[in-house]
């Protein structure tokens, strides 16, 4: 959440999806004791699924690339 906020504030994150805009407006930030931020919604009818997917994708994007995958060496096996 902090990375997404930083990108939005810096102007490096842009989109043209009105549904995502609506979902972002439904997000309420919840902080824990360690200053971690979690997305929440106030009411059950508010949907934030697109924001959760965006955060998951951003997390994966930020991870370093794996040097090599076992699947690159041997391919997939089917039992």
N, CA, C and O atoms as a Maestro MAE file, in Angstrom:
{
 s_m_m2io_version
 :::
 2.0.0
}

f_m_ct {
 s_m_title
 :::
 protein
 m_atom[316] {
  # First column is atom index #
  i_m_mmod_type
  r_m_x_coord
  r_m_y_coord
  r_m_z_coord
  i_m_residue_number
  s_m_chain_name
  s_m_pdb_residue_name
  s_m_pdb_atom_name
  i_m_atomic_number
  :::
  1 25 0.834 -1.190 0.000 1 A "UNK " " N  " 7
  2 3 0.000 0.000 0.000 1 A "UNK " " CA " 6
  3 2 0.879 1.253 0.000 1 A "UNK " " C  " 6
  4 15 0.562 2.238 -0.668 1 A "UNK " " O  " 8
  5 25 1.962 1.213 0.738 2 A "UNK " " N  " 7
  6 3 2.834 2.395 0.784 2 A "UNK " " CA " 6
  7 2 3.475 2.661 -0.574 2 A "UNK " " C  " 6
  8 15 3.609 3.813 -0.989 2 A "UNK " " O  " 8
  9 25 3.871 1.593 -1.262 3 A "UNK " " N  " 7
  10 3 4.473 1.751 -2.591 3 A "UNK " " CA " 6
  11 2 3.464 2.307 -3.579 3 A "UNK " " C  " 6
  12 15 3.795 3.190 -4.371 3 A "UNK " " O  " 8
  13 25 2.250 1.808 -3.544 4 A "UNK " " N  " 7
  14 3 1.211 2.313 -4.444 4 A "UNK " " CA " 6
  15 2 0.935 3.783 -4.160 4 A "UNK " " C  " 6
  16 15 0.805 4.580 -5.088 4 A "UNK " " O  " 8
  17 25 0.846 4.144 -2.893 5 A "UNK " " N  " 7
  18 3 0.620 5.550 -2.541 5 A "UNK " " CA " 6
  19 2 1.759 6.429 -3.056 5 A "UNK " " C  " 6
  20 15 1.519 7.516 -3.582 5 A "UNK " " O  " 8
  21 25 2.992 5.962 -2.903 6 A "UNK " " N  " 7
  22 3 4.144 6.736 -3.376 6 A "UNK " " CA " 6
  23 2 4.094 6.929 -4.886 6 A "UNK " " C  " 6
  24 15 4.414 8.007 -5.389 6 A "UNK " " O  " 8
  25 25 3.693 5.884 -5.610 7 A "UNK " " N  " 7
  26 3 3.614 5.991 -7.068 7 A "UNK " " CA " 6
  27 2 2.485 6.929 -7.503 7 A "UNK " " C  " 6
  28 15 2.635 7.682 -8.465 7 A "UNK " " O  " 8
  29 25 1.380 6.881 -6.805 8 A "UNK " " N  " 7
  30 3 0.267 7.785 -7.121 8 A "UNK " " CA " 6
  31 2 0.687 9.229 -6.877 8 A "UNK " " C  " 6
  32 15 0.459 10.099 -7.717 8 A "UNK " " O  " 8
  33 25 1.301 9.479 -5.726 9 A "UNK " " N  " 7
  34 3 1.733 10.847 -5.400 9 A "UNK " " CA " 6
  35 2 2.796 11.365 -6.357 9 A "UNK " " C  " 6
  36 15 2.831 12.557 -6.665 9 A "UNK " " O  " 8
  37 25 3.668 10.466 -6.833 10 A "UNK " " N  " 7
  38 3 4.728 10.865 -7.762 10 A "UNK " " CA " 6
  39 2 4.216 11.002 -9.192 10 A "UNK " " C  " 6
  40 15 4.920 11.517 -10.061 10 A "UNK " " O  " 8
  41 25 3.003 10.546 -9.431 11 A "UNK " " N  " 7
  42 3 2.441 10.632 -10.773 11 A "UNK " " CA " 6
  43 2 2.929 9.539 -11.706 11 A "UNK " " C  " 6
  44 15 2.773 9.648 -12.922 11 A "UNK " " O  " 8
  45 25 3.521 8.480 -11.150 12 A "UNK " " N  " 7
  46 3 4.025 7.393 -11.986 12 A "UNK " " CA " 6
  47 2 3.019 6.252 -12.117 12 A "UNK " " C  " 6
  48 15 3.284 5.279 -12.824 12 A "UNK " " O  " 8
  49 25 1.889 6.353 -11.459 13 A "UNK " " N  " 7
  50 3 0.820 5.369 -11.618 13 A "UNK " " CA " 6
  51 2 -0.404 6.075 -12.166 13 A "UNK " " C  " 6
  52 15 -0.951 6.987 -11.545 13 A "UNK " " O  " 8
  53 25 -0.821 5.635 -13.342 14 A "UNK " " N  " 7
  54 3 -2.006 6.217 -13.958 14 A "UNK " " CA " 6
  55 2 -2.823 5.100 -14.581 14 A "UNK " " C  " 6
  56 15 -2.276 4.093 -15.029 14 A "UNK " " O  " 8
  57 25 -4.122 5.283 -14.605 15 A "UNK " " N  " 7
  58 3 -5.008 4.317 -15.239 15 A "UNK " " CA " 6
  59 2 -6.234 5.057 -15.756 15 A "UNK " " C  " 6
  60 15 -6.467 6.215 -15.408 15 A "UNK " " O  " 8
  61 25 -7.008 4.385 -16.582 16 A "UNK " " N  " 7
  62 3 -8.222 4.980 -17.143 16 A "UNK " " CA " 6
  63 2 -9.419 4.072 -16.917 16 A "UNK " " C  " 6
  64 15 -10.304 3.980 -17.768 16 A "UNK " " O  " 8
  65 25 -9.449 3.406 -15.778 17 A "UNK " " N  " 7
  66 3 -10.513 2.450 -15.489 17 A "UNK " " CA " 6
  67 2 -11.462 3.037 -14.443 17 A "UNK " " C  " 6
  68 15 -11.079 3.176 -13.281 17 A "UNK " " O  " 8
  69 25 -12.678 3.382 -14.827 18 A "UNK " " N  " 7
  70 3 -13.611 3.974 -13.863 18 A "UNK " " CA " 6
  71 2 -14.001 3.010 -12.745 18 A "UNK " " C  " 6
  72 15 -14.313 3.447 -11.637 18 A "UNK " " O  " 8
  73 25 -13.987 1.706 -13.020 19 A "UNK " " N  " 7
  74 3 -14.324 0.736 -11.974 19 A "UNK " " CA " 6
  75 2 -13.222 0.700 -10.917 19 A "UNK " " C  " 6
  76 15 -13.510 0.645 -9.722 19 A "UNK " " O  " 8
  77 25 -11.963 0.730 -11.352 20 A "UNK " " N  " 7
  78 3 -10.861 0.767 -10.388 20 A "UNK " " CA " 6
  79 2 -10.902 2.055 -9.579 20 A "UNK " " C  " 6
  80 15 -10.636 2.039 -8.378 20 A "UNK " " O  " 8
  81 25 -11.228 3.159 -10.215 21 A "UNK " " N  " 7
  82 3 -11.363 4.422 -9.491 21 A "UNK " " CA " 6
  83 2 -12.421 4.303 -8.403 21 A "UNK " " C  " 6
  84 15 -12.216 4.773 -7.284 21 A "UNK " " O  " 8
  85 25 -13.550 3.679 -8.723 22 A "UNK " " N  " 7
  86 3 -14.617 3.475 -7.742 22 A "UNK " " CA " 6
  87 2 -14.129 2.582 -6.602 22 A "UNK " " C  " 6
  88 15 -14.399 2.870 -5.436 22 A "UNK " " O  " 8
  89 25 -13.411 1.496 -6.925 23 A "UNK " " N  " 7
  90 3 -12.918 0.591 -5.891 23 A "UNK " " CA " 6
  91 2 -11.902 1.276 -4.986 23 A "UNK " " C  " 6
  92 15 -11.907 1.069 -3.772 23 A "UNK " " O  " 8
  93 25 -11.038 2.085 -5.570 24 A "UNK " " N  " 7
  94 3 -10.061 2.828 -4.763 24 A "UNK " " CA " 6
  95 2 -10.780 3.766 -3.800 24 A "UNK " " C  " 6
  96 15 -10.336 3.956 -2.668 24 A "UNK " " O  " 8
  97 25 -11.885 4.352 -4.245 25 A "UNK " " N  " 7
  98 3 -12.632 5.250 -3.357 25 A "UNK " " CA " 6
  99 2 -13.284 4.496 -2.198 25 A "UNK " " C  " 6
  100 15 -13.665 5.112 -1.203 25 A "UNK " " O  " 8
  101 25 -13.416 3.178 -2.313 26 A "UNK " " N  " 7
  102 3 -13.992 2.366 -1.243 26 A "UNK " " CA " 6
  103 2 -12.972 1.890 -0.218 26 A "UNK " " C  " 6
  104 15 -13.348 1.341 0.818 26 A "UNK " " O  " 8
  105 25 -11.693 2.092 -0.491 27 A "UNK " " N  " 7
  106 3 -10.637 1.594 0.396 27 A "UNK " " CA " 6
  107 2 -10.466 2.515 1.597 27 A "UNK " " C  " 6
  108 15 -10.404 3.738 1.472 27 A "UNK " " O  " 8
  109 25 -10.392 1.882 2.762 28 A "UNK " " N  " 7
  110 3 -10.060 2.571 4.009 28 A "UNK " " CA " 6
  111 2 -8.766 1.945 4.503 28 A "UNK " " C  " 6
  112 15 -8.671 0.720 4.592 28 A "UNK " " O  " 8
  113 25 -7.776 2.753 4.821 29 A "UNK " " N  " 7
  114 3 -6.489 2.231 5.266 29 A "UNK " " CA " 6
  115 2 -6.547 1.867 6.741 29 A "UNK " " C  " 6
  116 15 -7.015 2.647 7.571 29 A "UNK " " O  " 8
  117 25 -6.064 0.671 7.053 30 A "UNK " " N  " 7
  118 3 -5.989 0.198 8.424 30 A "UNK " " CA " 6
  119 2 -4.516 0.018 8.769 30 A "UNK " " C  " 6
  120 15 -3.787 -0.659 8.043 30 A "UNK " " O  " 8
  121 25 -4.071 0.619 9.875 31 A "UNK " " N  " 7
  122 3 -2.671 0.544 10.297 31 A "UNK " " CA " 6
  123 2 -2.548 -0.394 11.495 31 A "UNK " " C  " 6
  124 15 -3.410 -0.414 12.372 31 A "UNK " " O  " 8
  125 25 -1.449 -1.181 11.519 32 A "UNK " " N  " 7
  126 3 -1.191 -2.015 12.686 32 A "UNK " " CA " 6
  127 2 -0.113 -1.355 13.548 32 A "UNK " " C  " 6
  128 15 0.305 -0.231 13.270 32 A "UNK " " O  " 8
  129 25 0.333 -2.049 14.587 33 A "UNK " " N  " 7
  130 3 1.317 -1.488 15.521 33 A "UNK " " CA " 6
  131 2 2.683 -1.257 14.884 33 A "UNK " " C  " 6
  132 15 3.463 -0.440 15.374 33 A "UNK " " O  " 8
  133 25 2.976 -1.959 13.808 34 A "UNK " " N  " 7
  134 3 4.270 -1.825 13.141 34 A "UNK " " CA " 6
  135 2 4.205 -0.866 11.957 34 A "UNK " " C  " 6
  136 15 5.118 -0.837 11.132 34 A "UNK " " O  " 8
  137 25 3.141 -0.089 11.869 35 A "UNK " " N  " 7
  138 3 2.939 0.909 10.818 35 A "UNK " " CA " 6
  139 2 2.738 0.288 9.439 35 A "UNK " " C  " 6
  140 15 2.961 0.950 8.426 35 A "UNK " " O  " 8
  141 25 2.318 -0.980 9.390 36 A "UNK " " N  " 7
  142 3 1.913 -1.605 8.133 36 A "UNK " " CA " 6
  143 2 0.517 -1.119 7.784 36 A "UNK " " C  " 6
  144 15 -0.291 -0.843 8.672 36 A "UNK " " O  " 8
  145 25 0.235 -1.017 6.502 37 A "UNK " " N  " 7
  146 3 -1.054 -0.511 6.049 37 A "UNK " " CA " 6
  147 2 -1.798 -1.638 5.334 37 A "UNK " " C  " 6
  148 15 -1.231 -2.332 4.490 37 A "UNK " " O  " 8
  149 25 -3.067 -1.810 5.681 38 A "UNK " " N  " 7
  150 3 -3.910 -2.843 5.077 38 A "UNK " " CA " 6
  151 2 -5.158 -2.198 4.491 38 A "UNK " " C  " 6
  152 15 -5.748 -1.310 5.106 38 A "UNK " " O  " 8
  153 25 -5.564 -2.644 3.298 39 A "UNK " " N  " 7
  154 3 -6.809 -2.111 2.719 39 A "UNK " " CA " 6
  155 2 -8.025 -2.763 3.363 39 A "UNK " " C  " 6
  156 15 -8.059 -3.978 3.552 39 A "UNK " " O  " 8
  157 25 -9.002 -1.966 3.691 40 A "UNK " " N  " 7
  158 3 -10.261 -2.454 4.259 40 A "UNK " " CA " 6
  159 2 -11.396 -1.696 3.586 40 A "UNK " " C  " 6
  160 15 -11.167 -0.718 2.875 40 A "UNK " " O  " 8
  161 25 -12.620 -2.155 3.816 41 A "UNK " " N  " 7
  162 3 -13.796 -1.445 3.321 41 A "UNK " " CA " 6
  163 2 -14.745 -1.222 4.488 41 A "UNK " " C  " 6
  164 15 -14.819 -2.036 5.408 41 A "UNK " " O  " 8
  165 25 -15.470 -0.108 4.440 42 A "UNK " " N  " 7
  166 3 -16.389 0.244 5.517 42 A "UNK " " CA " 6
  167 2 -17.653 -0.604 5.515 42 A "UNK " " C  " 6
  168 15 -18.147 -1.000 6.570 42 A "UNK " " O  " 8
  169 25 -18.166 -0.877 4.334 43 A "UNK " " N  " 7
  170 3 -19.448 -1.586 4.217 43 A "UNK " " CA " 6
  171 2 -19.301 -2.770 3.281 43 A "UNK " " C  " 6
  172 15 -18.488 -2.730 2.358 43 A "UNK " " O  " 8
  173 25 -20.079 -3.833 3.505 44 A "UNK " " N  " 7
  174 3 -19.975 -5.028 2.650 44 A "UNK " " CA " 6
  175 2 -20.267 -4.761 1.179 44 A "UNK " " C  " 6
  176 15 -19.717 -5.443 0.314 44 A "UNK " " O  " 8
  177 25 -21.106 -3.801 0.879 45 A "UNK " " N  " 7
  178 3 -21.433 -3.533 -0.529 45 A "UNK " " CA " 6
  179 2 -20.317 -2.792 -1.264 45 A "UNK " " C  " 6
  180 15 -20.320 -2.739 -2.494 45 A "UNK " " O  " 8
  181 25 -19.377 -2.228 -0.536 46 A "UNK " " N  " 7
  182 3 -18.217 -1.588 -1.163 46 A "UNK " " CA " 6
  183 2 -17.249 -2.664 -1.630 46 A "UNK " " C  " 6
  184 15 -16.851 -3.527 -0.848 46 A "UNK " " O  " 8
  185 25 -16.879 -2.614 -2.867 47 A "UNK " " N  " 7
  186 3 -15.973 -3.609 -3.438 47 A "UNK " " CA " 6
  187 2 -14.578 -3.032 -3.587 47 A "UNK " " C  " 6
  188 15 -14.409 -1.890 -4.015 47 A "UNK " " O  " 8
  189 25 -13.570 -3.836 -3.228 48 A "UNK " " N  " 7
  190 3 -12.174 -3.407 -3.352 48 A "UNK " " CA " 6
  191 2 -11.315 -4.495 -4.009 48 A "UNK " " C  " 6
  192 15 -10.088 -4.440 -3.927 48 A "UNK " " O  " 8
  193 25 -11.938 -5.471 -4.653 49 A "UNK " " N  " 7
  194 3 -11.213 -6.603 -5.232 49 A "UNK " " CA " 6
  195 2 -10.153 -6.163 -6.238 49 A "UNK " " C  " 6
  196 15 -9.061 -6.731 -6.270 49 A "UNK " " O  " 8
  197 25 -10.458 -5.166 -7.054 50 A "UNK " " N  " 7
  198 3 -9.496 -4.683 -8.037 50 A "UNK " " CA " 6
  199 2 -8.266 -4.073 -7.389 50 A "UNK " " C  " 6
  200 15 -7.159 -4.190 -7.915 50 A "UNK " " O  " 8
  201 25 -8.455 -3.424 -6.252 51 A "UNK " " N  " 7
  202 3 -7.327 -2.833 -5.525 51 A "UNK " " CA " 6
  203 2 -6.453 -3.944 -4.952 51 A "UNK " " C  " 6
  204 15 -5.226 -3.857 -4.995 51 A "UNK " " O  " 8
  205 25 -7.084 -4.985 -4.415 52 A "UNK " " N  " 7
  206 3 -6.325 -6.113 -3.878 52 A "UNK " " CA " 6
  207 2 -5.510 -6.772 -4.990 52 A "UNK " " C  " 6
  208 15 -4.343 -7.106 -4.787 52 A "UNK " " O  " 8
  209 25 -6.116 -6.960 -6.160 53 A "UNK " " N  " 7
  210 3 -5.402 -7.533 -7.307 53 A "UNK " " CA " 6
  211 2 -4.251 -6.624 -7.736 53 A "UNK " " C  " 6
  212 15 -3.164 -7.103 -8.057 53 A "UNK " " O  " 8
  213 25 -4.489 -5.327 -7.740 54 A "UNK " " N  " 7
  214 3 -3.445 -4.374 -8.098 54 A "UNK " " CA " 6
  215 2 -2.280 -4.450 -7.109 54 A "UNK " " C  " 6
  216 15 -1.119 -4.430 -7.519 54 A "UNK " " O  " 8
  217 25 -2.579 -4.535 -5.825 55 A "UNK " " N  " 7
  218 3 -1.525 -4.632 -4.818 55 A "UNK " " CA " 6
  219 2 -0.730 -5.933 -4.963 55 A "UNK " " C  " 6
  220 15 0.488 -5.940 -4.786 55 A "UNK " " O  " 8
  221 25 -1.410 -7.021 -5.280 56 A "UNK " " N  " 7
  222 3 -0.726 -8.295 -5.493 56 A "UNK " " CA " 6
  223 2 0.194 -8.209 -6.709 56 A "UNK " " C  " 6
  224 15 1.330 -8.679 -6.660 56 A "UNK " " O  " 8
  225 25 -0.285 -7.618 -7.786 57 A "UNK " " N  " 7
  226 3 0.523 -7.476 -8.997 57 A "UNK " " CA " 6
  227 2 1.723 -6.557 -8.753 57 A "UNK " " C  " 6
  228 15 2.822 -6.835 -9.234 57 A "UNK " " O  " 8
  229 25 1.522 -5.483 -8.022 58 A "UNK " " N  " 7
  230 3 2.612 -4.564 -7.714 58 A "UNK " " CA " 6
  231 2 3.656 -5.258 -6.853 58 A "UNK " " C  " 6
  232 15 4.855 -5.059 -7.052 58 A "UNK " " O  " 8
  233 25 3.216 -6.067 -5.902 59 A "UNK " " N  " 7
  234 3 4.143 -6.815 -5.058 59 A "UNK " " CA " 6
  235 2 4.987 -7.759 -5.900 59 A "UNK " " C  " 6
  236 15 6.202 -7.841 -5.718 59 A "UNK " " O  " 8
  237 25 4.354 -8.466 -6.814 60 A "UNK " " N  " 7
  238 3 5.086 -9.402 -7.682 60 A "UNK " " CA " 6
  239 2 6.052 -8.650 -8.585 60 A "UNK " " C  " 6
  240 15 7.165 -9.118 -8.824 60 A "UNK " " O  " 8
  241 25 5.648 -7.503 -9.086 61 A "UNK " " N  " 7
  242 3 6.500 -6.684 -9.946 61 A "UNK " " CA " 6
  243 2 7.752 -6.231 -9.197 61 A "UNK " " C  " 6
  244 15 8.829 -6.133 -9.786 61 A "UNK " " O  " 8
  245 25 7.612 -5.957 -7.917 62 A "UNK " " N  " 7
  246 3 8.722 -5.432 -7.122 62 A "UNK " " CA " 6
  247 2 9.709 -6.518 -6.686 62 A "UNK " " C  " 6
  248 15 10.807 -6.196 -6.233 62 A "UNK " " O  " 8
  249 25 9.347 -7.780 -6.810 63 A "UNK " " N  " 7
  250 3 10.228 -8.874 -6.406 63 A "UNK " " CA " 6
  251 2 11.349 -9.042 -7.421 63 A "UNK " " C  " 6
  252 15 11.141 -8.874 -8.622 63 A "UNK " " O  " 8
  253 25 12.552 -9.378 -6.924 64 A "UNK " " N  " 7
  254 3 13.646 -9.608 -7.877 64 A "UNK " " CA " 6
  255 2 13.358 -10.834 -8.731 64 A "UNK " " C  " 6
  256 15 12.717 -11.783 -8.279 64 A "UNK " " O  " 8
  257 25 13.832 -10.803 -9.957 65 A "UNK " " N  " 7
  258 3 13.615 -11.934 -10.857 65 A "UNK " " CA " 6
  259 2 14.397 -13.140 -10.363 65 A "UNK " " C  " 6
  260 15 15.524 -13.019 -9.882 65 A "UNK " " O  " 8
  261 25 13.782 -14.295 -10.493 66 A "UNK " " N  " 7
  262 3 14.476 -15.527 -10.132 66 A "UNK " " CA " 6
  263 2 15.568 -15.795 -11.160 66 A "UNK " " C  " 6
  264 15 15.393 -15.533 -12.350 66 A "UNK " " O  " 8
  265 25 16.697 -16.321 -10.688 67 A "UNK " " N  " 7
  266 3 17.788 -16.616 -11.606 67 A "UNK " " CA " 6
  267 2 17.381 -17.707 -12.586 67 A "UNK " " C  " 6
  268 15 17.591 -17.591 -13.794 67 A "UNK " " O  " 8
  269 25 16.802 -18.758 -12.049 68 A "UNK " " N  " 7
  270 3 16.418 -19.855 -12.904 68 A "UNK " " CA " 6
  271 2 15.325 -20.658 -12.210 68 A "UNK " " C  " 6
  272 15 15.341 -20.832 -10.992 68 A "UNK " " O  " 8
  273 25 14.411 -21.125 -12.978 69 A "UNK " " N  " 7
  274 3 13.336 -21.950 -12.456 69 A "UNK " " CA " 6
  275 2 13.585 -23.397 -12.868 69 A "UNK " " C  " 6
  276 15 14.100 -23.652 -13.956 69 A "UNK " " O  " 8
  277 25 13.231 -24.323 -12.024 70 A "UNK " " N  " 7
  278 3 13.370 -25.736 -12.356 70 A "UNK " " CA " 6
  279 2 12.597 -26.061 -13.627 70 A "UNK " " C  " 6
  280 15 12.985 -26.947 -14.389 70 A "UNK " " O  " 8
  281 25 11.497 -25.337 -13.851 71 A "UNK " " N  " 7
  282 3 10.689 -25.585 -15.043 71 A "UNK " " CA " 6
  283 2 11.392 -25.130 -16.317 71 A "UNK " " C  " 6
  284 15 11.112 -25.658 -17.393 71 A "UNK " " O  " 8
  285 25 12.295 -24.165 -16.216 72 A "UNK " " N  " 7
  286 3 13.070 -23.757 -17.379 72 A "UNK " " CA " 6
  287 2 14.071 -24.842 -17.782 72 A "UNK " " C  " 6
  288 15 14.427 -24.961 -18.955 72 A "UNK " " O  " 8
  289 25 14.518 -25.625 -16.811 73 A "UNK " " N  " 7
  290 3 15.505 -26.673 -17.080 73 A "UNK " " CA " 6
  291 2 14.871 -27.957 -17.564 73 A "UNK " " C  " 6
  292 15 15.351 -28.557 -18.526 73 A "UNK " " O  " 8
  293 25 13.797 -28.394 -16.914 74 A "UNK " " N  " 7
  294 3 13.239 -29.708 -17.224 74 A "UNK " " CA " 6
  295 2 11.855 -29.664 -17.829 74 A "UNK " " C  " 6
  296 15 11.360 -30.689 -18.298 74 A "UNK " " O  " 8
  297 25 11.211 -28.498 -17.833 75 A "UNK " " N  " 7
  298 3 9.853 -28.405 -18.350 75 A "UNK " " CA " 6
  299 2 8.846 -28.911 -17.336 75 A "UNK " " C  " 6
  300 15 9.213 -29.311 -16.231 75 A "UNK " " O  " 8
  301 25 7.584 -28.892 -17.712 76 A "UNK " " N  " 7
  302 3 6.532 -29.370 -16.829 76 A "UNK " " CA " 6
  303 2 6.422 -30.888 -16.927 76 A "UNK " " C  " 6
  304 15 6.622 -31.471 -17.992 76 A "UNK " " O  " 8
  305 25 6.106 -31.509 -15.810 77 A "UNK " " N  " 7
  306 3 5.857 -32.952 -15.814 77 A "UNK " " CA " 6
  307 2 4.422 -33.191 -15.429 77 A "UNK " " C  " 6
  308 15 3.864 -32.502 -14.575 77 A "UNK " " O  " 8
  309 25 3.834 -34.173 -16.066 78 A "UNK " " N  " 7
  310 3 2.442 -34.517 -15.799 78 A "UNK " " CA " 6
  311 2 2.393 -35.964 -15.342 78 A "UNK " " C  " 6
  312 15 2.918 -36.852 -16.014 78 A "UNK " " O  " 8
  313 25 1.769 -36.198 -14.209 79 A "UNK " " N  " 7
  314 3 1.684 -37.576 -13.680 79 A "UNK " " CA " 6
  315 2 0.462 -38.279 -14.196 79 A "UNK " " C  " 6
  316 15 0.228 -39.439 -13.859 79 A "UNK " " O  " 8
  :::
 }
 m_bond[315] {
  # First column is bond index #
  i_m_from
  i_m_to
  i_m_order
  :::
  1 1 2 1
  2 2 3 1
  3 3 4 2
  4 3 5 1
  5 5 6 1
  6 6 7 1
  7 7 8 2
  8 7 9 1
  9 9 10 1
  10 10 11 1
  11 11 12 2
  12 11 13 1
  13 13 14 1
  14 14 15 1
  15 15 16 2
  16 15 17 1
  17 17 18 1
  18 18 19 1
  19 19 20 2
  20 19 21 1
  21 21 22 1
  22 22 23 1
  23 23 24 2
  24 23 25 1
  25 25 26 1
  26 26 27 1
  27 27 28 2
  28 27 29 1
  29 29 30 1
  30 30 31 1
  31 31 32 2
  32 31 33 1
  33 33 34 1
  34 34 35 1
  35 35 36 2
  36 35 37 1
  37 37 38 1
  38 38 39 1
  39 39 40 2
  40 39 41 1
  41 41 42 1
  42 42 43 1
  43 43 44 2
  44 43 45 1
  45 45 46 1
  46 46 47 1
  47 47 48 2
  48 47 49 1
  49 49 50 1
  50 50 51 1
  51 51 52 2
  52 51 53 1
  53 53 54 1
  54 54 55 1
  55 55 56 2
  56 55 57 1
  57 57 58 1
  58 58 59 1
  59 59 60 2
  60 59 61 1
  61 61 62 1
  62 62 63 1
  63 63 64 2
  64 63 65 1
  65 65 66 1
  66 66 67 1
  67 67 68 2
  68 67 69 1
  69 69 70 1
  70 70 71 1
  71 71 72 2
  72 71 73 1
  73 73 74 1
  74 74 75 1
  75 75 76 2
  76 75 77 1
  77 77 78 1
  78 78 79 1
  79 79 80 2
  80 79 81 1
  81 81 82 1
  82 82 83 1
  83 83 84 2
  84 83 85 1
  85 85 86 1
  86 86 87 1
  87 87 88 2
  88 87 89 1
  89 89 90 1
  90 90 91 1
  91 91 92 2
  92 91 93 1
  93 93 94 1
  94 94 95 1
  95 95 96 2
  96 95 97 1
  97 97 98 1
  98 98 99 1
  99 99 100 2
  100 99 101 1
  101 101 102 1
  102 102 103 1
  103 103 104 2
  104 103 105 1
  105 105 106 1
  106 106 107 1
  107 107 108 2
  108 107 109 1
  109 109 110 1
  110 110 111 1
  111 111 112 2
  112 111 113 1
  113 113 114 1
  114 114 115 1
  115 115 116 2
  116 115 117 1
  117 117 118 1
  118 118 119 1
  119 119 120 2
  120 119 121 1
  121 121 122 1
  122 122 123 1
  123 123 124 2
  124 123 125 1
  125 125 126 1
  126 126 127 1
  127 127 128 2
  128 127 129 1
  129 129 130 1
  130 130 131 1
  131 131 132 2
  132 131 133 1
  133 133 134 1
  134 134 135 1
  135 135 136 2
  136 135 137 1
  137 137 138 1
  138 138 139 1
  139 139 140 2
  140 139 141 1
  141 141 142 1
  142 142 143 1
  143 143 144 2
  144 143 145 1
  145 145 146 1
  146 146 147 1
  147 147 148 2
  148 147 149 1
  149 149 150 1
  150 150 151 1
  151 151 152 2
  152 151 153 1
  153 153 154 1
  154 154 155 1
  155 155 156 2
  156 155 157 1
  157 157 158 1
  158 158 159 1
  159 159 160 2
  160 159 161 1
  161 161 162 1
  162 162 163 1
  163 163 164 2
  164 163 165 1
  165 165 166 1
  166 166 167 1
  167 167 168 2
  168 167 169 1
  169 169 170 1
  170 170 171 1
  171 171 172 2
  172 171 173 1
  173 173 174 1
  174 174 175 1
  175 175 176 2
  176 175 177 1
  177 177 178 1
  178 178 179 1
  179 179 180 2
  180 179 181 1
  181 181 182 1
  182 182 183 1
  183 183 184 2
  184 183 185 1
  185 185 186 1
  186 186 187 1
  187 187 188 2
  188 187 189 1
  189 189 190 1
  190 190 191 1
  191 191 192 2
  192 191 193 1
  193 193 194 1
  194 194 195 1
  195 195 196 2
  196 195 197 1
  197 197 198 1
  198 198 199 1
  199 199 200 2
  200 199 201 1
  201 201 202 1
  202 202 203 1
  203 203 204 2
  204 203 205 1
  205 205 206 1
  206 206 207 1
  207 207 208 2
  208 207 209 1
  209 209 210 1
  210 210 211 1
  211 211 212 2
  212 211 213 1
  213 213 214 1
  214 214 215 1
  215 215 216 2
  216 215 217 1
  217 217 218 1
  218 218 219 1
  219 219 220 2
  220 219 221 1
  221 221 222 1
  222 222 223 1
  223 223 224 2
  224 223 225 1
  225 225 226 1
  226 226 227 1
  227 227 228 2
  228 227 229 1
  229 229 230 1
  230 230 231 1
  231 231 232 2
  232 231 233 1
  233 233 234 1
  234 234 235 1
  235 235 236 2
  236 235 237 1
  237 237 238 1
  238 238 239 1
  239 239 240 2
  240 239 241 1
  241 241 242 1
  242 242 243 1
  243 243 244 2
  244 243 245 1
  245 245 246 1
  246 246 247 1
  247 247 248 2
  248 247 249 1
  249 249 250 1
  250 250 251 1
  251 251 252 2
  252 251 253 1
  253 253 254 1
  254 254 255 1
  255 255 256 2
  256 255 257 1
  257 257 258 1
  258 258 259 1
  259 259 260 2
  260 259 261 1
  261 261 262 1
  262 262 263 1
  263 263 264 2
  264 263 265 1
  265 265 266 1
  266 266 267 1
  267 267 268 2
  268 267 269 1
  269 269 270 1
  270 270 271 1
  271 271 272 2
  272 271 273 1
  273 273 274 1
  274 274 275 1
  275 275 276 2
  276 275 277 1
  277 277 278 1
  278 278 279 1
  279 279 280 2
  280 279 281 1
  281 281 282 1
  282 282 283 1
  283 283 284 2
  284 283 285 1
  285 285 286 1
  286 286 287 1
  287 287 288 2
  288 287 289 1
  289 289 290 1
  290 290 291 1
  291 291 292 2
  292 291 293 1
  293 293 294 1
  294 294 295 1
  295 295 296 2
  296 295 297 1
  297 297 298 1
  298 298 299 1
  299 299 300 2
  300 299 301 1
  301 301 302 1
  302 302 303 1
  303 303 304 2
  304 303 305 1
  305 305 306 1
  306 306 307 1
  307 307 308 2
  308 307 309 1
  309 309 310 1
  310 310 311 1
  311 311 312 2
  312 311 313 1
  313 313 314 1
  314 314 315 1
  315 315 316 2
  :::
 }
}
